[in-house]
Amino acid sequence: MLVLTRKKGESIVIQNNIVITVLSVDGDTMKIGIDAPREIDIYRKEVFEAIQLNNQSAVMDIADIKLAMDDFKG
């Protein structure tokens, strides 16, 4: 993990096309702005993990449906 120290108004650049800027710091809360191309998905980690879990459940459901269909056919 890369750890950087930034102050309010300072930024970091990722891959020449993503800019993350510190907008404000209030105690242990920091507000950041992310400027990135529209085709790049940006999620809070907890939302990303929920999406991944949901996708994994959907794949399992499809596998169960296929197995049930195979049992029905045979």
C-alpha positions in Angstrom: 0.0 0.0 0.0 1.3 3.4 -0.9 0.8 6.0 1.8 0.8 9.7 0.9 0.3 12.8 3.0 -1.7 15.5 1.4 -3.1 18.8 2.7 -6.4 20.5 1.9 -6.3 21.5 -1.8 -3.5 19.1 -2.7 -4.0 16.2 -5.2 -2.6 12.9 -6.4 -2.7 11.7 -10.0 -3.3 8.0 -11.0 -2.6 6.8 -14.5 -2.5 10.3 -16.0 -6.3 10.5 -16.0 -7.6 10.2 -12.4 -7.1 13.1 -10.0 -7.9 12.7 -6.3 -8.1 16.0 -4.4 -8.4 16.6 -0.7 -11.3 19.0 -0.4 -11.6 19.3 3.4 -10.4 17.7 6.6 -12.6 17.9 9.8 -11.3 15.8 12.7 -11.1 12.2 11.5 -13.2 12.8 8.4 -11.8 13.8 5.1 -13.8 14.9 2.0 -12.1 14.0 -1.3 -13.0 14.8 -4.9 -12.3 12.3 -7.7 -12.0 13.5 -11.3 -11.9 10.4 -13.6 -13.2 9.4 -17.0 -16.9 8.4 -17.1 -16.1 4.9 -18.1 -14.3 4.3 -14.8 -16.5 3.0 -12.0 -15.9 4.5 -8.6 -17.5 3.0 -5.5 -17.1 3.3 -1.7 -15.5 0.0 -0.5 -18.5 -1.2 1.4 -20.7 -0.6 -1.7 -18.2 -2.4 -3.9 -18.1 -5.4 -1.5 -21.9 -5.6 -1.5 -22.0 -5.6 -5.3 -19.4 -8.3 -5.4 -21.4 -10.4 -2.9 -24.6 -9.9 -4.9 -22.9 -10.9 -8.1 -21.5 -14.0 -6.5 -24.9 -14.9 -5.2 -26.4 -14.5 -8.7 -23.8 -16.8 -10.2 -24.5 -19.4 -7.6 -28.2 -19.1 -8.3 -27.7 -19.6 -12.0 -25.5 -22.7 -11.3 -28.3 -24.1 -9.1 -30.9 -23.4 -11.8 -28.8 -25.2 -14.4 -28.3 -28.2 -12.0 -32.0 -28.3 -11.3 -32.8 -28.2 -15.0 -30.3 -31.0 -15.7 -32.0 -33.1 -13.0 -35.5 -32.3 -14.5 -34.3 -33.3 -18.0 -32.7 -36.5 -16.9 
